[in-house]
């Protein structure tokens, strides 16, 4: 009763899996669906109509989606969120692209911040040490966390690690937020460090 997951559908099967999300959350420990659209073809995939079934089913079934996609394609996510106002989306890893670091990684972060106008989109501040050449506590990226905090607010800004590839320990991933970012405190930290994502996912 304390372990749960965001499920996956193999990317090559997505366009052929209509109906898969009906009853999706009835699976034990299943909270939603995670999509990784980290490919130059992501734009074509999103505009082809092949995933239209997925947005509709997820909205009707209350399946929350966590999406990893690069900044350049975020205007397409904005359009999807506008068409499906009851579809809850979380944008993983600040939509950063692997192989880019610090200011270069955040060069188009304005596209990410622009999503904050949609109440059905939340931000996930995860894996940040993987996108910086700095060392703990990675002060080079703190200003971007502050920008996301100002845009999305504490109830739609979720902490995370991507621990399997993190260059620092789990504890340091925690204290980077709880001890090293003075603009985060009190109730805001409670929301960011867990309460917010639990409420968003319907995980009591």
CORUR-V209536 format. One record per pair of residues at least 24 apart in sequence whose C-alpha atoms are under 10 Angstrom apart, sorted by the first residue. I is the first residue (numbers start at 1). J is the second residue. D is the distance in whole Angstrom. If there is no record, write none. Layout:
BEGIN
I;J;D, I;J;D
END
This chain:
BEGIN
1;28;9, 1;29;8, 1;203;10, 1;204;10, 2;29;8, 2;203;9, 2;204;10, 3;28;10, 3;29;7, 3;30;9, 4;28;8, 4;29;4, 4;30;6, 4;31;7, 4;32;10, 4;203;9, 5;29;6, 5;30;5, 5;31;6, 5;32;7, 5;33;8, 5;34;9, 6;30;6, 6;31;6, 6;32;5, 6;33;5, 6;34;6, 6;35;9, 6;63;10, 6;64;9, 6;65;8, 6;66;8, 6;201;10, 7;31;8, 7;32;6, 7;33;5, 7;34;6, 7;35;9, 7;65;9, 7;66;10, 8;32;9, 8;33;6, 8;34;6, 8;35;7, 8;36;9, 9;33;8, 9;34;8, 9;35;8, 9;36;10, 10;35;9, 10;36;10, 11;35;8, 11;36;8, 11;37;8, 14;50;8, 14;51;7, 14;53;10, 14;54;8, 15;45;9, 15;49;9, 15;50;5, 15;51;6, 15;52;9, 15;53;8, 15;54;8, 16;50;8, 16;51;9, 16;53;10, 17;51;9, 17;53;9, 17;54;8, 18;50;10, 18;51;9, 18;52;9, 18;53;6, 18;54;7, 18;57;8, 19;53;8, 19;54;8, 19;57;7, 19;58;10, 20;53;10, 20;54;9, 20;57;9, 20;58;10, 21;53;10, 21;54;8, 21;55;10, 21;56;10, 21;57;6, 21;58;6, 21;59;10, 21;60;9, 21;61;7, 21;62;9, 21;63;7, 22;57;7, 22;58;8, 22;60;9, 22;61;6, 22;62;10, 22;63;9, 23;61;7, 23;62;10, 23;63;9, 24;57;10, 24;58;9, 24;61;8, 24;62;9, 24;63;7, 25;61;8, 25;62;8, 25;63;7, 25;64;9, 29;203;10, 30;63;9, 30;201;10, 30;203;10, 31;62;10, 31;63;7, 31;64;7, 31;65;9, 31;198;10, 31;201;6, 31;202;8, 31;203;7, 32;58;9, 32;62;8, 32;63;5, 32;64;5, 32;65;6, 32;66;8, 32;88;10, 32;201;7, 32;202;10, 33;58;9, 33;63;7, 33;64;6, 33;65;5, 33;66;6, 33;67;9, 33;89;10, 34;64;9, 34;65;6, 34;66;5, 34;67;6, 34;68;8, 34;89;10, 34;90;9, 34;91;10, 34;92;9, 35;65;7, 35;66;6, 35;67;5, 35;68;6, 35;69;8, 35;91;10, 35;92;9, 36;66;8, 36;67;6, 36;68;5, 36;69;6, 36;70;10, 36;92;9, 37;67;7, 37;68;6, 37;69;5, 37;70;8, 37;73;10, 38;67;10, 38;68;7, 38;69;5, 38;70;6, 38;73;10, 38;95;9, 38;96;10, 38;97;8, 38;98;9, 39;69;8, 39;70;8, 40;69;10, 40;70;9, 40;72;10, 40;73;9, 41;73;10, 42;69;8, 42;70;9, 42;72;10, 42;73;7, 42;76;10, 43;69;10, 43;70;10, 43;72;9, 43;73;6, 43;74;9, 43;75;10, 43;76;8, 43;77;10, 44;73;10, 46;73;9, 46;76;7, 46;77;8, 46;80;9, 47;76;8, 47;80;10, 52;80;9, 55;80;8, 55;81;9, 55;83;9, 55;84;7, 55;86;10, 55;87;7, 55;88;10, 56;80;10, 56;83;10, 56;84;7, 56;86;10, 56;87;8, 57;87;9, 58;84;10, 58;86;9, 58;87;7, 58;88;9, 58;89;10, 59;84;7, 59;85;8, 59;86;6, 59;87;4, 59;88;7, 59;89;10, 60;84;10, 60;86;8, 60;87;8, 61;87;9, 62;86;8, 62;87;7, 62;88;8, 62;201;9, 62;202;9, 63;87;8, 63;88;8, 63;89;9, 63;201;8, 63;202;10, 64;88;5, 64;89;6, 64;90;8, 64;120;10, 64;200;8, 64;201;6, 64;202;9, 65;89;5, 65;90;6, 65;91;9, 65;92;10, 65;121;10, 65;201;9, 66;90;5, 66;91;6, 66;92;6, 66;121;10, 66;122;9, 66;123;10, 66;124;9, 67;91;5, 67;92;6, 67;93;9, 67;95;8, 67;124;10, 68;92;5, 68;93;7, 68;94;8, 68;95;6, 68;96;8, 68;97;9, 68;124;10, 69;93;9, 69;94;9, 69;95;5, 69;96;8, 69;97;8, 70;94;9, 70;95;5, 70;96;6, 70;97;6, 70;98;9, 70;108;9, 70;111;10, 70;112;9, 71;95;6, 71;96;7, 71;97;8, 71;105;10, 71;106;9, 71;107;9, 71;108;6, 71;109;7, 71;110;9, 71;111;6, 71;112;6, 72;108;8, 72;109;10, 72;111;8, 72;112;9, 73;111;9, 73;112;10, 74;111;6, 74;112;7, 74;113;10, 74;114;9, 74;115;8, 75;111;7, 75;112;9, 75;114;9, 75;115;8, 77;112;10, 77;115;8, 77;121;9, 78;111;10, 78;112;10, 78;114;8, 78;115;6, 78;116;10, 78;117;9, 78;118;8, 78;121;9, 79;115;10, 79;118;10, 81;115;9, 81;118;7, 81;119;9, 81;120;7, 81;121;7, 82;118;7, 82;119;10, 82;120;9, 84;120;9, 85;118;8, 85;119;8, 85;120;6, 85;121;9, 86;119;9, 86;120;7, 86;121;10, 87;119;10, 87;120;6, 87;121;8, 88;118;10, 88;119;9, 88;120;5, 88;121;6, 88;122;8, 88;200;8, 88;201;9, 89;118;10, 89;119;10, 89;120;6, 89;121;5, 89;122;6, 89;123;9, 89;200;9, 89;201;10, 90;120;8, 90;121;6, 90;122;5, 90;123;6, 90;124;7, 90;156;9, 90;157;9, 90;158;9, 90;197;9, 90;200;9, 90;201;10, 91;115;9, 91;121;7, 91;122;6, 91;123;5, 91;124;6, 91;125;9, 91;126;10, 91;157;10, 91;158;10, 92;122;9, 92;123;7, 92;124;5, 92;125;7, 92;126;7, 92;127;9, 92;158;9, 92;160;9, 92;162;10, 93;123;8, 93;124;6, 93;125;6, 93;126;5, 93;127;6, 93;128;7, 93;130;10, 93;131;9, 93;158;10, 93;159;10, 93;160;8, 93;161;9, 93;162;9, 94;122;10, 94;123;7, 94;124;6, 94;125;6, 94;126;7, 94;127;9, 94;128;8, 94;144;9, 94;145;9, 94;148;9, 95;123;9, 95;124;9, 95;125;9, 95;126;10, 96;126;10, 96;127;9, 96;128;9, 96;130;10, 96;131;8, 97;131;8, 98;130;8, 98;131;7, 99;130;9, 99;131;7, 99;132;10, 100;130;9, 100;131;6, 100;132;8, 100;133;9, 101;128;10, 101;129;9, 101;130;8, 101;131;5, 101;132;5, 101;133;6, 101;134;9, 101;140;10, 101;141;9, 102;128;9, 102;129;9, 102;130;10, 102;131;6, 102;132;5, 102;133;7, 102;134;8, 102;138;9, 102;139;10, 102;140;6, 102;141;6, 102;144;10, 103;131;9, 103;132;9, 103;140;8, 103;141;8, 103;144;9, 104;131;9, 104;132;9, 105;131;7, 105;132;8, 105;141;10, 106;131;9, 106;141;9, 106;144;8, 109;144;8, 109;147;9, 109;148;9, 110;147;9, 110;148;10, 112;148;9, 112;151;10, 113;144;10, 113;147;8, 113;148;6, 113;149;10, 113;150;9, 113;151;6, 113;152;8, 114;148;10, 114;151;8, 114;152;10, 115;151;9, 115;152;9, 116;148;8, 116;149;10, 116;150;10, 116;151;6, 116;152;5, 116;153;9, 116;156;9, 117;151;8, 117;152;8, 118;152;9, 119;152;9, 119;156;9, 120;156;9, 120;200;10, 121;152;9, 121;156;8, 121;157;10, 122;148;10, 122;152;7, 122;153;9, 122;154;10, 122;155;8, 122;156;5, 122;157;6, 122;158;8, 122;196;10, 122;197;9, 122;200;9, 123;148;7, 123;149;9, 123;151;10, 123;152;7, 123;153;9, 123;154;10, 123;155;10, 123;156;6, 123;157;5, 123;158;6, 123;159;9, 123;197;10, 124;148;9, 124;156;8, 124;157;6, 124;158;5, 124;159;6, 124;160;7, 124;161;10, 124;192;9, 124;197;9, 125;149;10, 125;157;7, 125;158;6, 125;159;5, 125;160;6, 125;161;8, 125;177;10, 125;192;9, 126;158;8, 126;159;6, 126;160;4, 126;161;5, 126;162;6, 126;163;9, 126;166;10, 126;173;9, 127;159;9, 127;160;7, 127;161;5, 127;162;5, 127;163;8, 127;164;10, 127;165;8, 127;166;7, 127;167;9, 127;173;9, 128;159;10, 128;160;9, 128;161;8, 128;162;9, 128;166;9, 128;173;9, 129;161;9, 129;162;10, 129;165;10, 129;166;7, 129;167;7, 129;168;8, 129;173;8, 129;176;10, 130;161;10, 130;162;9, 130;165;8, 130;166;6, 130;167;7, 130;168;9, 135;167;9, 135;168;9, 136;167;9, 136;168;8, 136;172;8, 136;173;9, 136;175;10, 136;176;8, 136;180;10, 137;168;10, 137;172;8, 137;173;9, 137;175;8, 137;176;5, 137;177;9, 137;179;9, 137;180;7, 137;181;9, 138;176;8, 138;180;9, 139;176;9, 139;180;8, 139;181;9, 142;176;9, 142;177;9, 142;180;9, 142;181;7, 142;182;10, 142;183;10, 143;181;9, 145;177;9, 145;181;9, 145;183;10, 145;184;10, 146;181;9, 146;183;7, 146;184;9, 149;183;9, 149;184;9, 149;188;10, 149;192;9, 153;188;8, 153;191;10, 153;192;9, 154;184;9, 154;187;9, 154;188;5, 154;189;7, 154;190;9, 154;191;6, 154;192;6, 154;193;9, 154;195;10, 154;196;8, 155;187;10, 155;188;8, 155;189;9, 155;190;9, 155;191;6, 155;192;7, 155;193;10, 155;194;10, 155;195;8, 155;196;5, 155;197;8, 155;199;9, 155;200;9, 156;191;8, 156;192;8, 156;196;6, 156;197;8, 156;199;10, 156;200;8, 157;188;10, 157;189;10, 157;191;8, 157;192;6, 157;193;9, 157;194;10, 157;196;7, 157;197;8, 158;189;10, 158;191;8, 158;192;5, 158;193;6, 158;194;7, 158;195;9, 158;196;7, 158;197;6, 158;198;10, 158;200;10, 159;189;9, 159;191;9, 159;192;6, 159;193;5, 159;194;7, 159;196;9, 159;197;8, 160;192;9, 160;193;8, 160;194;9, 160;197;10
END
